[in-house]
């Protein structure tokens, strides 16, 4: 609990002057609220006395009540503005920190946590923190001030009647507290079910094409319906408890008014109370009911919010892939690929795998070289380039950029040298122009947009679009074909110059003529200082200085294309098959 309160204080302290102003205006709000019944009492007693000559005092009291009411409206509004605004700012900051932290996590984290679960944490858990730092703080201060000043005013009027009022308040509070504990239990279960439902919904929507292809609508519907019904049941249990608790809280003011009217009325009959004092006491009883009602909400908000904070702390306290690595200075970055990139007995095993995906891979990439990587499906080609571009992080002593060990370098330093066009193309729901320029904000130099569109063989397609480069590609590039998406992704990589360009099977979705054009523009015209091309197309591999053949994560052969025809069975077989075609 202490760590969670410390977490809340860390963020609220940044906006301490906002909260200080809000608390001051909240104190003025409570002061105005408890002062108004005093003048109501005096005014009603003047009316009850019915004496001539009291008109001026009566009018003065009415004006004071009006003035206090206007003041109450003003200071109450200001108190909410000064407390709710920093709560929204904290929410904004937390979402930014969460996204930055999530972006720093390695692949293993996303293998263990579904997208729906992560989205649910970002939305629901951070909303819980916002409620604590906004409505929660407002109500806590309001409750403390109200339960300090209002009972004092009531005690001044009648200690005995005040004790009568305490009894129903205590009974209702205890009942509500028990009900809240049960409600929070089901709220925790509901949050877990909501995360599961979010994950399945996103998964099924993303894989809609697969569901259609295999005709598994019933399976998808049953899975979603199971979590949906579970969420409904847990939500109904919360609603049942709330339907019992909320009327108790809502009617607490009415119960106190009836009690005050009953006992206070007897006091008036016995001449122990005036009509004005009874009216003021009823007003105080109504004011006392409000913080008690707020207390129930505060308990719920804090219990739910603390669960959210626990979830947020789990993410923020987790170390990112590069947290313990030092950034390189500009001069060191510029010299990373001055001599070579060297692989020395590279081995890599995924966190959830039993055997290595790569084992004892050794070769060197020198500036100006074109390196090919080929092999059967599952041979480890993509794993190899993901080790090279820093997406996967092997152990120390396996990959060197010059004399720098890649295991000790930050991913952003590695990617200042290496640019990758992966086989898993991702386009944002934005214009073609913005998709090409994505990630180039900090680039020192940029190529011309028209130039990279031409080199990626996308010029003719772009001309056919009505809005040209302003055309929206839709979510994940849904408006484009597979080949168009791949070439647009290639244009993005070519937009900012790099020293080492990795092309992971980018020719797989294009026709022969387009392939020849791309080879000429990228390979023969030196689109980058060096190239690593992952492909099983001989027409592409023939342009390399030497090619690596992978088999079950091991290097089965390496050499120039003409050498591999003699030393590699796999290379020879695909060359023969493609020649026959």
N, C-alpha and C positions, 0 to 999 in steps of 0.2 A: 504493500500500500504506500509506503514511504517513497519508493522509487517512482510510483505513478504520480503522486502529488508533486514530487520534484520535477517530473516531466511537465506537468501543467504549469508549475511556477516558472520554468525555463522560458516558456512561450509568453505567458502573461506578463512577465517582468519586462519584456521588450516594449510593451505598450502600457507601462505602469502609469504614465500621466493621463492616458485615456481613462483607465480604470479609476484613478484617483478623482478625476473630474466627475465620472459617472457616480461614484460613491457619494461625493459631496452633494450632487443634485438629488440622489436617492434619499439622503438624509433630510434634505429640504422637503422632498415629497412626503416622507413620513411625518415630518413636523407639521406641514400644512394639513395633512389628513387628520391628525389628532387635535389640531387647534380649532378647526372648523366646528366640531361638536360643542366646544366651550361657548362659542358665540351663538350657536343654535340654542343651547340651554338658556343663556341670558335673554335671548330674543323671545323664546316661548314663555319664560317666566314673566317678562314684561307684558306679553299678551294676556297671560292668566291674571296678572294683577289688575289690568284694565284701568289704570290710573291716568288721568289727564296730565299732560306735561311730560310724558315719557316718549312722545313722538320722535323727538330729535335723536334720543339715544337708540330708539328702535331703528330709525333710518340709518344711523351710523353703524349699528351691528349688521344690518342687511348688506350695506356697502362693503363692510369688512369681509363678510362671508363670500360675496361675489368676487372681491379682490383675491381672497385666498383660493377660491375655486379656479380662477384664471391662472394664478401662480402655480397651482397644483398641475394644471394641464401642461404648462410650459416646462416646469422642472421635471415632471415625469417623462415628457417626450425627450428632453435633453439627456436624462439619465439612461434611457434605453439606447439612444444614438451613441453615446460615449462608451457603452458597454458592448453593444451588439456589433459595432463596426470593427473593433479589434478582434472580436471572435471570428468574423469573416476574414480578416487579414491573416489570422493564425491558420484558418482553414486553407487559405491560398498558399501560405508558406509551407504548410505540412504536405500539401499535394505536390508542390514543387520538389521538396526534399525526398518524398516517397518515390516520385518518378526518377529522380536522379539516382537514388539508391538502387532501385529495381534495375535501372539500366546498367549498373555496375556489376550486377551478379553474373556469374558464369552460367553456362548451359545447364549444369547439373540442377540449379535451382528451379529452372522452368520445366525440367523433366519431372520434378517432384511436386510442383504446384500448378494447378490448372489455371488457365486464363480467367475463367469465371471467378475462381476463388480470389485471385489477385485484384480483379476489378471490384469485387464485393468489399474487400478490405479497404481499398482506396476510397470508395464512396461511403459505405455504412460506418466504418470505424472512424474515419475522419469527421463525419457528421456528428458522431458521438462526442468527439473532442470539442467541436464547435458548440454543441449544446451545453457542455460543461463550462466552457470559457465565456459563454454568452448568457443564456437564460439561467444556467446553474449559478453563476456568480451573482447575477442580479437577484435571484430569489434568496440566496444565502444571506446577502447583506440586508435585503428587505425583511427577511424573517428575523434576523438578529435585532434589527432596529425596532421592528414592529412588536416583537415579543418582549422587548425591554421597555418601551415607552407606553404602549397601549395598556398593558396590565397595570402599570404604575398609575395612569390616569383613572383606570377603573377602581383601583384600590383606594385612591383618594376619595372617590365618591361613596364606595361601600365595600369594605373588606369582606363581609359575609357573603354578599351577592357575587363577588369575584370568585370566592371558593366554590360556590354553587356552579359557576360557569366552567371551572376547571374539570369537574367530574366527567361530563360528557366528552370534553376534549381529550382527556386521557384515554377513555374507553375507545373512542373512534380512532385515535392515533395508534394504539396497540393493535386494533383490528386491521387497520390499513397497513401497518408495518408487516404483519404476518402475511397478508395478502400480497404485498409487494415482493416479499422474498420468494413466494411461489411463482409470481408472475415473471420475475427475473430469471428463474430457473428455465421456464418455458421460452423466454426470450433468447437465452443462450442456445437452446435447441433449435429455435427458429432461425437464428443467424447461421448456424451450421448447415441447416437444410437449404437456406437461401443461397449460400455459397455453392452447394452441390448443384442446385437447380440452375444457377447462373452458368456454371461450368458446362453442364450438359447442353443447355440451350445454345451457348456459343459454339460448342463442339458440333452439334447437329446442324446448325445453320451454316457453319463453315464447310461441313462435309455433306451439304445437301445433294451435290451431284453423285456422291458415292451411295447415299441412301436411295436415290432414284435408280441408279444403275443396278443395285443388288436387290431392289424391291423390298427394303426392310423398314417400310413405313410403320408397321405395327410395333416392331421392336423399339423404334425411336419414340413413338407415341406412348408406349407403356412405360419406358424409362422416365420420360418427362412427367407423365401423369402420376407415377408413383411418388416422385418428389413433390409434385404440385399438391397432391392430396395430403401428403405429410405436412407440407407447409400450411395448408388450410386447417388441418386438425390442430396444429400447434397455435396457429393464429386464433382459432376459435376458443381454445383454452384460455389464452390471454384475454380475449374479449369477454369470456364468462367472468373471470376474476375482476376485470376492469368494470364490468357492468354492476358488480356488487360494491366495489370500492368507490368508484366515482360518485354515485348517488350519496354515499355517506359523506364524502368530502363536500359535495355540492350543497347538501342540505344541512351541513354543520351550522352555517349562519342562521338558517331558519330555526334550527333546534335551540340555538342560543337566544334568539329573539323571543321565542315562545317562553323559554325559561325566565328570561329577564322580565318579560311582560307579566308572567304569573307572579314571581316573587316581588319584582319591583312594583307591580300594581298594588300588592298588599302593603308595601312600604308607603306608597302614596296615600292609600286609604287611612293608614295609621299615622299619617303626617310625618313619616320619617324621610320622605322623598318629595321633591316638587315635581310637577309635570315636566319642567325643563330638564331636571336632572335625570328623570326616567328616559326622556328622549335622547339625551346625550349618551346615557349608558347603552341604550339600544344601538346607537351609532358606533360606539366603541366595540360592542360585541360583534357587529358586522365587520369592523376593521380587524378584529382578532381572528375571525374565521378565515380571512384571506391568506395570511401567512401559514396557517395550519394546512389549508388546501395546497398551498405552494410547497410545503414540506414534503407532502406525498409525491409530488412531481419531481422534486429535487432528488429524493432518494432513488426514484426510478432512473432519472437521467444520469446520476452519478454511478449507479451500479452498472447500467448499460455502457456508459462512457468508459468506465474502468476496464471493462472487457475489451473495448475497442483499443484503449491505450496499450493494453497488454499485447494485443496483436500487432499494433504499430511498432512498439518497442522491439518486438521479435525481428521485424524487418530492419529497422534503423540500426539496431545493435549488431546485426550480421555484417561481417566484413565483406566488402566488394572484392572483385578479382584483383584490383590494382591498388587497394588501400595502403598496402605496405611497400609499394614500389615508388621510387623517386623519378620525377620527370627529368628528361634530358634537357640540357641547355641547347640553344639554337645551333651552336657550332657543332655539337655532337650529333644532332639530328641530321645535319647536312652531310655528315661523313659516314652515316650508317651503311650506305651501299657504295662506298667509295672503292672498296676492294672486292668483297664477296659476301654471299650468304651461305653459311656452311651447316650441313646436317651431319651430326656425328652420332651414329648408332641410335637414331630416334626411335623410341618406343612409346606407345600411348595406349592406355586402357581406360575405357569409359567407366564412370563410377558405378554403373549398374550392369557391367559386363563381367564375364568370368575369364575371358581370354583377351589378349591384346588385339586392338584393331590395327596397330602398326608395330612392327618389330624389326629392330636393327636396320633402319634406313639411313644410308650415308651417301651424300652427293653434295655438289657445290654449284651455286649459281653465281656467275660472274657478270659484271655490267656488260650490256650489249648482247647477251646470249638469249636464245629462244629455246626454252626447255619444254619438252612434251611429257605428259604423264598419261599412261593408258593402262588398261586392265579390265578384267571382267567386273560385272556388277557386284558390289560388296567387297572389292579388292582393297579398299581403303584410300581411294583417290581423293575424295572430298575431305576425309579426315586428315590427310596429308596437307592439303592446302589450308585447312582451318588451323592446323598447327603453325603453319607459316605466317598466316595473317593475324595471329593472336587471338582468334575466337576460342580455340582450345589452347590450354597452357600446359605443355609438357614439363618435365622436371628439368633441373639445372644441368648444363653441360651437354645439351642435345642440339640446340639451334643457336647459331652465332651470326650476328650482323656485324661483320668485321671482327672486332675483338669484344663486342658487347654481347653478353649472354641474354637471349630473348626472354628467359625465365625471370630476369631481374628488370625488364623493361615494361613500361606501361603500354597498354594496348594502343592508346592514341599515338604514342611514339612509333610503334611498329607500323601503324596504318598511315603515318605520315610518309612512309616509303612504299607501302604495299597497298594496292587497290584491287578489289575482288569483284568480279561479276559472277555471281553464283548461279547454279542451276535452279535454285528456288527463288524465282523472281518475285519481288514485292514492289508494287506501285501504290502510291498514296491517292486518296480520293481528292485529287487536285488537277490542275491543268497539266498538259504535256510539258509546257515550259518550266513550271515549278518542279515537276518530277525530275527533269533533266538537271536543273540547277540545285537540287536538294543536296545539302551537305557542303556546298561550295562557299558559304558565307565567309569563312576565315581563310580561304585559299588566297595565296599571294598572286597567282596568275590564273587566268581562265581562258579556255579556248572559245572561239566564236560558236554561238548556238547553231547557226546554219552549217558550219563546218562539221561539227560532231554528228548532226542529223544526217548529213551526207555520208560520213564515214561509217555510220551504223546502218546504212541502207534503209533509212526510214523516210527519206525525202518524198518519195512518191506517195506513201501512205499519208504523210502529213498534208500534202497538197489536196488529197481527196476529202479531208475533214473540212466542214463548213467554217469552223472557227480557227482553223490552222493550229498554231501552238497554244491558243487559249482554250482548246477543247478539253473538257473534263473527261478523265479516263474512268471514273467510277471507283467504287471501293475495290481495292486490290487489282485495279486495272481491268475490271469486268467488261468494259466496253471494247477491249482489244483482244486479238487472238494471241495464242501462245507465242508465235514467232514475233509478233509486234511487241509484246511485252518484253521479250528477251532482247530485242534490238534497242528498245527504249532504255532498258537497264544498261545496255552497253554504252549508249550515248551518255548516260549519267556518269559512267566511269571515265569516259574520254573527255568530259567537260573540264575537269581539273587535271592538269598534267601530273603524272606520277613517275616514279623510278622503276617500279616493278608492277606490272599489270597481270593479274591472274584471271584467266578465262576458264571457268568451270563448265565445260560442255555447252557452250553458248551457241554452237552450230547445230545442235540436235533438232531444233524446231524450224530450221530454214531449208529452203530448197537448194539445189545444186548451184544454180546461177547466183543466188544471194550469197551462198557460201564462198564461191570464188571471189566475189566482190569484197566480202568482209576480209578474206585472207589477204587480198591485195592491199586494202586500206589499213589493216591493223598489223599484219605480220610483215609484209614486204615494205610498207612505208614507215615502219618503226613508230607506231602509235605511242610507245613507251620506251624507256631506256632498256628494259628487259621484259621478256614475256614468259609466263608459265601457262601452257595450254593443256587443259585436261580434255581429252577427246579420244574416241575410238575410230575417228575418220582418218584414213591413211592420207587423203588429200591434204589434210591439215598437218598431220605428223611429219609428212615429207618436208615441210618447210622448217623444221626444228634443227638446232645444232646437235642435240642429242635427246633421246627419249628414255624415260624410265618405265619399265613394265612391272606392275604390281600384281601379286598373286597371294591371296589370303593374308594381306597385310605385310608381306615380305617383298623385297626387291628381287624379282625373278631374273631381270636382265636390264642392262642399260647400254646405250651406245647410239651411234648415228643410225639413221633409218636403213641404210644399206647393210650395216652390220647386224641389225636386229632381224633382218630377213634370214640370216644364217644362224643366229644364236637364240632366238625366241620363237617357240612354237605358236604362242598366242598371236604375236605380231604377224607371223607368216600366214596364219590361218585367216585373220581378218583382212589381210592384204589380198589374199587369194579370193576370198568371198566378194569383196568390194570390186575387185578387178573383173570378176565374172558378171557382175551387175552392170 
